[in-house]
């Protein structure tokens, strides 16, 4: 599901990669995330979620908490997916010391 189908009140997580993903990396990440959000659950309850990869480096993941709220374990699964993907593709989605140009915040 894209972010367009989720309400504005959805909980979001923003991640910025330490570099722009190649086209093949972008496609692989989107495939992984499509499967992940389709099966994402919290204590057996399906989560209504979506994501968008923008500008090749900025990832937004969102959950409609009015349907079911994510739990710590379910959130950890999303973080582990990004850690695994980053390790496989030499990317870092968790470097808080990076300063990004307005690339990730440009208007759409």
C-alpha positions in Angstrom: 0.0 0.0 0.0 1.2 3.5 -0.7 1.1 6.3 1.8 -1.7 7.8 -0.3 -4.2 5.3 1.1 -3.4 6.0 4.7 -4.9 8.7 6.9 -2.9 11.8 7.8 -3.0 10.6 11.4 -0.9 7.6 10.7 2.2 7.0 12.7 5.3 7.5 10.5 9.0 6.6 10.7 11.5 8.5 8.5 14.8 6.9 7.4 17.5 8.5 5.3 20.1 6.3 3.7 23.7 7.4 3.8 23.8 7.4 0.0 21.4 7.3 -2.9 20.3 3.7 -3.8 21.0 2.4 -7.2 18.0 1.5 -9.4 18.5 -2.3 -8.6 18.8 -1.6 -4.9 15.7 0.6 -4.9 13.7 -2.1 -6.7 15.0 -4.7 -4.2 14.1 -2.6 -1.2 10.7 -1.8 -2.5 10.0 -5.5 -3.2 11.2 -6.4 0.4 9.0 -3.7 1.9 6.0 -4.5 -0.2 6.1 -8.1 1.1 6.8 -6.9 4.6 3.9 -4.4 5.0 1.5 -6.9 3.4 2.3 -9.4 6.2 3.1 -7.0 9.0 1.3 -7.9 12.2 1.3 -6.9 15.9 0.3 -9.8 18.2 -1.7 -11.4 15.4 -3.5 -8.3 14.3 -2.8 -7.2 10.8 -1.3 -3.7 10.5 -2.5 -1.4 7.8 0.8 0.1 6.5 2.5 1.6 3.6 5.8 3.1 2.5 7.4 5.3 0.0 11.1 5.6 -1.1 11.7 9.1 -2.3 14.6 10.7 -4.0 16.5 7.4 -3.9 17.5 7.8 -0.3 14.5 8.9 1.9 12.2 6.2 3.2 8.9 6.8 4.9 7.0 3.9 6.6 3.6 4.5 8.0 1.0 2.6 10.0 -2.7 3.4 10.4 -3.0 3.1 14.2 -6.7 3.5 14.1 -6.9 -0.1 12.7 -4.3 -1.7 15.0 -1.3 -0.2 16.7 2.2 -1.5 16.2 4.0 -2.9 19.2 7.7 -2.9 20.1 8.2 -6.3 18.5 6.5 -5.4 15.3 8.4 -2.1 15.0 11.7 -4.0 15.7 10.9 -6.3 12.7 10.8 -3.2 10.4 14.1 -2.0 11.8 15.7 -5.4 11.4 14.6 -5.5 7.8 16.4 -2.2 7.1 19.4 -3.3 9.1 19.6 -6.6 7.1 19.1 -4.8 3.8 21.7 -2.2 4.7 24.2 -4.8 5.6 23.7 -6.7 2.3 23.9 -3.5 0.2 26.4 -1.5 2.3 23.9 1.1 3.3 23.1 2.7 6.6 19.6 3.9 7.4 20.5 4.6 11.0 23.4 7.1 11.0 22.0 10.0 13.1 25.1 12.0 12.6 24.4 12.6 8.9 23.2 15.9 7.7 21.1 15.8 4.6 20.6 18.6 2.1 16.9 19.3 1.5 16.8 16.3 -0.7 14.5 14.4 1.7 12.3 17.3 2.5 11.7 18.7 -1.0 8.1 19.3 -1.9 6.5 16.7 -4.0 
